[in-house]
């Protein structure tokens, strides 16, 4: 709504299943080589609701763009089937605490959503939208 109030068109980026797309970051424990990365990436290709998968071997992280109807638990279980442990990581890059985080039951209350914005033509448009969003208390980062 804030983006529309600033004079721009805005819609949530939605999946084919009708859910909203959001970013999920996982720490993956035990990867040692590119074959490990390939195994995980191949396993995640079969998971419906994932739009993109980026895996960094050195960072031991996977960044996923997923449909919100897809539980993180399903993704973590699929990774576990390949022989690796995975943990949800919050927006500050910290592993979520406890067994519930490992199983994906307790995720960060902070969410990152993706929106399609229409009508932007220059850097001033970007600055206007960022400024508008930063003034909203319920929006942490823009």
N, CA, C and O of each residue as an XYZ file, in Angstrom:
568
protein
N       0.832     -1.200      0.000
C       0.000      0.000      0.000
C       0.870      1.255      0.000
O       0.538      2.229     -0.676
N       1.971      1.252      0.740
C       2.835      2.435      0.818
C       3.409      2.792     -0.546
O       3.537      3.971     -0.876
N       3.752      1.797     -1.328
C       4.316      2.054     -2.657
C       3.250      2.678     -3.555
O       3.532      3.618     -4.298
N       2.042      2.161     -3.487
C       0.949      2.731     -4.273
C       0.653      4.163     -3.843
O       0.358      5.015     -4.680
N       0.733      4.432     -2.529
C       0.518      5.792     -2.026
C       1.584      6.750     -2.550
O       1.340      7.952     -2.652
N       2.762      6.228     -2.881
C       3.840      7.065     -3.423
C       3.670      7.279     -4.933
O       4.461      7.987     -5.556
N       2.632      6.662     -5.514
C       2.335      6.906     -6.914
C       2.819      5.841     -7.884
O       2.872      6.084     -9.089
N       3.168      4.682     -7.383
C       3.675      3.612     -8.238
C       2.758      2.403     -8.149
O       2.105      2.178     -7.130
N       2.715      1.625     -9.232
C       1.956      0.381     -9.210
C       2.747     -0.680     -8.471
O       3.977     -0.694     -8.534
N       2.058     -1.570     -7.771
C       2.754     -2.580     -6.981
C       1.895     -3.826     -6.846
O       0.693     -3.744     -6.596
N       2.537     -4.996     -7.016
C       1.846     -6.261     -6.776
C       2.841     -7.269     -6.221
O       4.030     -7.222     -6.534
N       2.340     -8.185     -5.391
C       3.196     -9.227     -4.847
C       3.601    -10.181     -5.955
O       2.792    -10.515     -6.821
N       4.847    -10.617     -5.930
C       5.300    -11.634     -6.869
C       4.736    -12.957     -6.387
O       5.070    -13.409     -5.292
N       3.884    -13.586     -7.191
C       3.211    -14.805     -6.781
C       3.677    -15.996     -7.601
O       4.115    -15.862     -8.743
N       3.570    -17.157     -6.987
C       3.952    -18.397     -7.654
C       2.785    -18.926     -8.477
O       1.673    -18.403     -8.409
N       3.051    -19.954     -9.241
C       1.990    -20.599    -10.017
C       0.907    -21.166     -9.116
O      -0.257    -21.237     -9.510
N       1.286    -21.574     -7.892
C       0.328    -22.151     -6.947
C      -0.488    -21.081     -6.224
O      -1.400    -21.402     -5.462
N      -0.161    -19.808     -6.462
C      -0.922    -18.728     -5.851
C      -0.332    -18.194     -4.563
O      -0.857    -17.233     -4.001
N       0.744    -18.792     -4.083
C       1.398    -18.290     -2.871
C       2.312    -17.122     -3.190
O       2.636    -16.873     -4.351
N       2.719    -16.419     -2.172
C       3.658    -15.308     -2.310
C       5.071    -15.871     -2.256
O       5.346    -16.806     -1.504
N       5.966    -15.299     -3.056
C       7.350    -15.756     -3.065
C       8.127    -15.031     -1.971
O       7.959    -13.827     -1.776
N       8.982    -15.769     -1.256
C       9.835    -15.166     -0.238
C      11.202    -15.834     -0.254
O      11.370    -16.945     -0.755
N      12.173    -15.124      0.310
C      13.537    -15.616      0.392
C      13.713    -16.410      1.675
O      13.235    -16.014      2.737
N      14.408    -17.540      1.560
C      14.735    -18.363      2.719
C      16.217    -18.662      2.651
O      16.721    -19.094      1.614
N      16.910    -18.437      3.740
C      18.341    -18.736      3.783
C      18.586    -19.868      4.765
O      18.076    -19.865      5.885
N      19.381    -20.840      4.319
C      19.712    -21.995      5.138
C      21.221    -22.111      5.293
O      21.974    -21.836      4.359
N      21.656    -22.522      6.484
C      23.039    -22.934      6.688
C      23.060    -24.439      6.447
O      22.224    -25.171      6.977
N      24.020    -24.896      5.645
C      24.129    -26.321      5.355
C      25.457    -26.816      5.911
O      26.518    -26.291      5.575
N      25.386    -27.831      6.763
C      26.561    -28.355      7.448
C      27.046    -29.627      6.747
O      26.255    -30.517      6.436
N      28.347    -29.695      6.505
C      28.941    -30.916      5.981
C      29.366    -30.868      4.531
O      29.972    -31.821      4.040
N      29.065    -29.776      3.822
C      29.495    -29.690      2.426
C      31.004    -29.500      2.373
O      31.550    -28.659      3.087
N      31.685    -30.281      1.528
C      33.138    -30.163      1.424
C      33.630    -29.927     -0.001
O      34.787    -29.562     -0.208
N      32.750    -30.134     -0.987
C      33.210    -30.007     -2.377
C      32.035    -29.677     -3.296
O      30.882    -29.611     -2.870
N      32.364    -29.475     -4.558
C      31.328    -29.134     -5.529
C      30.358    -30.290     -5.763
O      29.217    -30.060     -6.164
N      30.785    -31.521     -5.522
C      29.870    -32.659     -5.646
C      28.772    -32.596     -4.584
O      27.628    -32.970     -4.842
N      29.127    -32.122     -3.390
C      28.122    -31.942     -2.335
C      27.078    -30.916     -2.783
O      25.875    -31.134     -2.641
N      27.555    -29.804     -3.320
C      26.657    -28.758     -3.805
C      25.751    -29.312     -4.899
O      24.545    -29.060     -4.906
N      26.340    -30.064     -5.818
C      25.567    -30.648     -6.916
C      24.498    -31.614     -6.397
O      23.373    -31.618     -6.896
N      24.839    -32.422     -5.410
C      23.872    -33.368     -4.838
C      22.674    -32.641     -4.237
O      21.526    -33.031     -4.451
N      22.951    -31.594     -3.492
C      21.873    -30.826     -2.855
C      21.028    -30.121     -3.909
O      19.799    -30.168     -3.860
N      21.682    -29.477     -4.851
C      20.963    -28.761     -5.910
C      20.067    -29.727     -6.701
O      18.919    -29.406     -7.007
N      20.596    -30.895     -7.024
C      19.821    -31.903     -7.760
C      18.611    -32.352     -6.948
O      17.516    -32.490     -7.493
N      18.800    -32.579     -5.659
C      17.693    -33.004     -4.800
C      16.613    -31.925     -4.713
O      15.422    -32.237     -4.698
N      17.024    -30.667     -4.656
C      16.051    -29.584     -4.510
C      15.298    -29.295     -5.802
O      14.241    -28.665     -5.772
N      15.828    -29.749     -6.937
C      15.114    -29.561     -8.205
C      13.758    -30.268     -8.205
O      12.849    -29.876     -8.936
N      13.631    -31.298     -7.390
C      12.388    -32.072     -7.358
C      11.355    -31.492     -6.394
O      10.249    -32.023     -6.289
N      11.694    -30.425     -5.698
C      10.781    -29.827     -4.718
C       9.921    -28.766     -5.396
O      10.431    -27.738     -5.842
N       8.628    -29.014     -5.472
C       7.707    -28.035     -6.050
C       7.595    -26.829     -5.129
O       7.502    -26.975     -3.910
N       7.604    -25.652     -5.713
C       7.477    -24.426     -4.933
C       8.776    -23.659     -4.784
O       8.791    -22.590     -4.175
N       9.875    -24.185     -5.330
C      11.143    -23.459     -5.318
C      11.347    -22.804     -6.680
O      11.338    -23.478     -7.710
N      11.527    -21.501     -6.675
C      11.747    -20.777     -7.917
C      13.231    -20.719     -8.257
O      13.613    -20.839     -9.421
N      14.066    -20.534     -7.234
C      15.511    -20.513     -7.483
C      16.265    -21.062     -6.280
O      15.800    -20.987     -5.142
N      17.443    -21.617     -6.562
C      18.317    -22.185     -5.534
C      19.732    -21.728     -5.828
O      20.259    -21.989     -6.910
N      20.353    -21.046     -4.871
C      21.754    -20.659     -4.969
C      22.465    -21.263     -3.768
O      22.040    -21.068     -2.629
N      23.550    -21.998     -4.019
C      24.281    -22.646     -2.935
C      25.730    -22.185     -2.991
O      26.388    -22.283     -4.027
N      26.216    -21.680     -1.861
C      27.610    -21.240     -1.752
C      28.396    -22.218     -0.903
O      28.134    -22.359      0.292
N      29.363    -22.898     -1.513
C      30.163    -23.886     -0.794
C      30.972    -23.236      0.321
O      30.956    -23.712      1.457
N      31.675    -22.159      0.010
C      32.515    -21.502      1.019
C      31.686    -20.919      2.162
O      32.092    -20.970      3.323
N      30.521    -20.365      1.823
C      29.662    -19.751      2.840
C      28.850    -20.789      3.609
O      28.302    -20.492      4.671
N      28.773    -22.017      3.067
C      27.936    -23.077      3.637
C      26.490    -22.627      3.742
O      25.816    -22.897      4.735
N      26.018    -21.937      2.707
C      24.667    -21.375      2.722
C      23.925    -21.695      1.432
O      24.515    -21.824      0.359
N      22.625    -21.817      1.573
C      21.729    -21.910      0.428
C      20.736    -20.769      0.540
O      20.141    -20.550      1.595
N      20.562    -20.048     -0.548
C      19.569    -18.987     -0.614
C      18.517    -19.436     -1.604
O      18.811    -19.697     -2.771
N      17.282    -19.523     -1.126
C      16.194    -20.063     -1.915
C      15.106    -19.017     -2.086
O      14.843    -18.229     -1.178
N      14.484    -19.013     -3.240
C      13.275    -18.234     -3.450
C      12.160    -19.252     -3.508
O      12.083    -20.058     -4.436
N      11.279    -19.208     -2.487
C      10.262    -20.252     -2.360
C       8.869    -19.655     -2.259
O       8.677    -18.498     -1.886
N       7.921    -20.485     -2.604
C       6.509    -20.185     -2.415
C       6.234    -20.319     -0.916
O       6.686    -21.276     -0.288
N       5.506    -19.376     -0.346
C       5.228    -19.425      1.094
C       4.376    -20.623      1.490
O       4.289    -20.959      2.671
N       3.749    -21.270      0.511
C       2.984    -22.479      0.836
C       3.902    -23.684      1.040
O       3.455    -24.725      1.521
N       5.164    -23.556      0.684
C       6.150    -24.627      0.866
C       6.845    -24.433      2.209
O       7.561    -23.450      2.399
N       6.644    -25.343      3.126
C       7.235    -25.246      4.468
C       8.745    -25.451      4.398
O       9.234    -26.282      3.632
N       9.467    -24.696      5.196
C      10.924    -24.866      5.249
C      11.276    -26.273      5.718
O      12.321    -26.808      5.349
N      10.413    -26.870      6.524
C      10.654    -28.231      7.003
C      10.795    -29.214      5.837
O      11.636    -30.112      5.882
N       9.980    -29.048      4.803
C      10.050    -29.938      3.638
C      11.378    -29.792      2.915
O      11.942    -30.774      2.432
N      11.874    -28.565      2.842
C      13.161    -28.315      2.185
C      14.294    -28.917      3.006
O      15.186    -29.570      2.466
N      14.250    -28.691      4.325
C      15.289    -29.208      5.216
C      15.302    -30.735      5.205
O      16.371    -31.346      5.217
N      14.140    -31.341      5.181
C      14.072    -32.806      5.128
C      14.646    -33.337      3.817
O      15.308    -34.375      3.800
N      14.391    -32.624      2.723
C      14.928    -33.060      1.422
C      16.455    -32.976      1.435
O      17.125    -33.856      0.895
N      17.005    -31.937      2.038
C      18.455    -31.807      2.152
C      19.002    -32.918      3.050
O      20.051    -33.492      2.759
N      18.297    -33.220      4.133
C      18.727    -34.286      5.048
C      18.788    -35.636      4.329
O      19.647    -36.466      4.630
N      17.880    -35.851      3.383
C      17.898    -37.094      2.614
C      19.175    -37.253      1.790
O      19.544    -38.370      1.425
N      19.848    -36.143      1.498
C      21.116    -36.206      0.759
C      22.310    -36.345      1.701
O      23.449    -36.464      1.250
N      22.048    -36.329      3.018
C      23.108    -36.547      3.997
C      23.663    -35.307      4.664
O      24.735    -35.360      5.267
N      22.952    -34.182      4.568
C      23.444    -32.936      5.152
C      22.419    -32.358      6.116
O      21.214    -32.513      5.918
N      22.901    -31.689      7.161
C      22.021    -30.977      8.077
C      21.850    -29.557      7.561
O      22.788    -28.962      7.031
N      20.651    -29.021      7.719
C      20.370    -27.649      7.299
C      19.615    -26.936      8.404
O      18.803    -27.537      9.108
N      19.892    -25.641      8.550
C      19.285    -24.815      9.585
C      18.790    -23.511      8.970
O      19.467    -22.925      8.124
N      17.629    -23.064      9.385
C      17.126    -21.773      8.947
C      18.018    -20.693      9.544
O      18.387    -20.758     10.717
N      18.362    -19.699      8.728
C      19.197    -18.584      9.163
C      18.341    -17.325      9.163
O      17.582    -17.094      8.222
N      18.456    -16.504     10.214
C      17.656    -15.290     10.275
C      18.309    -14.176      9.450
O      19.355    -14.394      8.838
N      17.703    -12.995      9.429
C      18.167    -11.912      8.575
C      19.493    -11.306      9.014
O      20.123    -10.584      8.242
N      19.923    -11.584     10.227
C      21.221    -11.121     10.673
C      22.295    -12.172     10.396
O      23.457    -11.970     10.748
N      21.926    -13.279      9.775
C      22.881    -14.317      9.415
C      23.147    -15.313     10.528
O      24.096    -16.092     10.432
N      22.345    -15.314     11.577
C      22.545    -16.212     12.701
C      21.666    -17.445     12.567
O      20.521    -17.360     12.123
N      22.213    -18.592     12.957
C      21.438    -19.831     12.936
C      20.323    -19.714     13.970
O      20.553    -19.277     15.097
N      19.119    -20.108     13.576
C      18.002    -20.100     14.519
C      18.296    -21.127     15.599
O      18.831    -22.195     15.302
N      17.964    -20.830     16.819
C      18.292    -21.686     17.958
C      17.331    -22.862     18.084
O      16.155    -22.761     17.734
N      17.851    -23.980     18.591
C      17.016    -25.102     18.992
C      16.647    -26.077     17.896
O      16.872    -25.838     16.709
N      16.078    -27.175     18.330
C      15.673    -28.243     17.424
C      14.568    -27.774     16.496
O      14.530    -28.174     15.333
N      13.661    -26.925     16.993
C      12.559    -26.453     16.164
C      13.076    -25.729     14.929
O      12.499    -25.862     13.849
N      14.161    -24.960     15.073
C      14.719    -24.247     13.928
C      15.286    -25.229     12.917
O      15.156    -25.022     11.711
N      15.913    -26.296     13.397
C      16.467    -27.293     12.485
C      15.358    -27.921     11.661
O      15.531    -28.172     10.468
N      14.241    -28.171     12.280
C      13.126    -28.779     11.587
C      12.264    -27.734     10.886
O      11.314    -28.086     10.187
N      12.587    -26.443     11.068
C      11.866    -25.399     10.349
C      10.575    -24.956     11.008
O       9.833    -24.169     10.421
N      10.282    -25.434     12.206
C       9.013    -25.103     12.835
C       8.962    -23.662     13.332
O       7.893    -23.051     13.354
N      10.096    -23.121     13.725
C      10.111    -21.755     14.252
C      11.028    -20.908     13.394
O      12.247    -20.929     13.561
N      10.443    -20.171     12.487
C      11.234    -19.321     11.616
C      11.191    -17.903     12.141
O      10.391    -17.571     13.016
N      12.056    -17.077     11.599
C      12.106    -15.682     11.981
C      10.765    -15.018     11.721
O      10.157    -15.258     10.678
N      10.284    -14.181     12.649
C       9.035    -13.475     12.404
C       9.197    -12.437     11.291
O       8.211    -11.976     10.716
N      10.433    -12.081     10.997
C      10.711    -11.130      9.935
C      10.710    -11.873      8.607
O      11.353    -12.915      8.481
N      10.002    -11.356      7.626
C       9.900    -11.995      6.318
C      10.399    -11.044      5.248
O      10.312     -9.824      5.389
N      10.913    -11.608      4.197
C      11.297    -10.824      3.043
C      10.368    -11.236      1.911
O      10.302    -12.411      1.552
N       9.655    -10.274      1.354
C       8.755    -10.571      0.254
C       9.256     -9.877     -1.001
O      10.067     -8.953     -0.940
N       8.764    -10.334     -2.125
C       9.161     -9.777     -3.407
C       7.944     -9.152     -4.058
O       6.874     -9.759     -4.118
N       8.117     -7.930     -4.548
C       7.024     -7.220     -5.195
C       7.454     -6.773     -6.586
O       8.635     -6.546     -6.851
N       6.481     -6.656     -7.453
C       6.701     -6.124     -8.793
C       6.221     -4.679     -8.745
O       5.068     -4.419     -8.401
N       7.098     -3.738     -9.088
C       6.772     -2.314     -9.019
C       6.770     -1.759    -10.439
O       7.720     -1.948    -11.198
N       5.704     -1.085    -10.773
C       5.590     -0.489    -12.097
C       5.705      1.020    -12.034
O       5.370      1.636    -11.022
N       6.183      1.617    -13.122
C       6.227      3.070    -13.225
C       7.534      3.710    -12.820
O       7.665      4.932    -12.894
N       8.515      2.914    -12.390
C       9.815      3.491    -12.041
C      10.582      3.779    -13.319
O      10.672      2.930    -14.206
N      11.134      4.984    -13.404
C      11.879      5.350    -14.612
C      13.287      5.848    -14.329
O      14.088      5.995    -15.252
N      13.603      6.112    -13.053
C      14.922      6.686    -12.758
C      15.320      6.426    -11.300
O      14.558      5.840    -10.531
N      16.506      6.866    -10.942
C      17.005      6.693     -9.576
C      16.163      7.460     -8.565
O      16.052      7.047     -7.411
N      15.576      8.558     -8.981
C      14.712      9.326     -8.081
C      13.472      8.519     -7.690
O      12.999      8.612     -6.558
N      12.951      7.732     -8.624
C      11.804      6.855     -8.317
C      12.199      5.844     -7.247
O      11.454      5.615     -6.294
N      13.365      5.247     -7.409
C      13.858      4.271     -6.433
C      13.996      4.927     -5.069
O      13.572      4.363     -4.060
N      14.588      6.112     -5.033
C      14.775      6.833     -3.769
C      13.433      7.160     -3.115
O      13.302      7.078     -1.894
N      12.437      7.529     -3.920
C      11.109      7.834     -3.385
C      10.490      6.614     -2.726
O       9.943      6.702     -1.627
N      10.577      5.475     -3.403
C      10.005      4.244     -2.859
C      10.750      3.815     -1.600
O      10.124      3.479     -0.595
N      12.082      3.824     -1.645
C      12.860      3.442     -0.461
C      12.544      4.354      0.709
O      12.361      3.872      1.827
N      12.476      5.646      0.486
C      12.166      6.601      1.550
C      10.800      6.362      2.150
O      10.631      6.405      3.368
N       9.824      6.110      1.294
C       8.460      5.842      1.754
C       8.418      4.592      2.618
O       7.783      4.583      3.673
N       9.091      3.541      2.175
C       9.074      2.288      2.928
C       9.837      2.393      4.247
O       9.414      1.822      5.252
N      10.948      3.112      4.253
C      11.748      3.252      5.478
C      11.003      4.013      6.566
O      11.301      3.850      7.749
N      10.040      4.841      6.181
C       9.260      5.588      7.182
C       8.182      4.733      7.831
O       7.571      5.154      8.813
N       7.941      3.549      7.305
C       6.934      2.651      7.862
C       7.582      1.801      8.951
O       8.564      1.106      8.689
N       7.048      1.848     10.155
C       7.623      1.092     11.277
C       7.602     -0.412     11.054
O       8.521     -1.119     11.468
N       6.562     -0.897     10.406
C       6.435     -2.348     10.223
C       7.347     -2.906      9.141
O       7.426     -4.120      8.954
N       8.031     -2.026      8.433
C       8.964     -2.464      7.391
C      10.380     -2.232      7.906
O      10.791     -1.094      8.131
N      11.116     -3.315      8.089
C      12.464     -3.235      8.649
C      13.490     -2.707      7.665
O      14.298     -1.845      8.012
N      13.467     -3.217      6.435
C      14.436     -2.810      5.421
C      13.751     -2.700      4.078
O      12.795     -3.417      3.787
N      14.260     -1.782      3.257
C      13.700     -1.627      1.916
C      14.819     -1.661      0.903
O      14.569     -1.547     -0.297
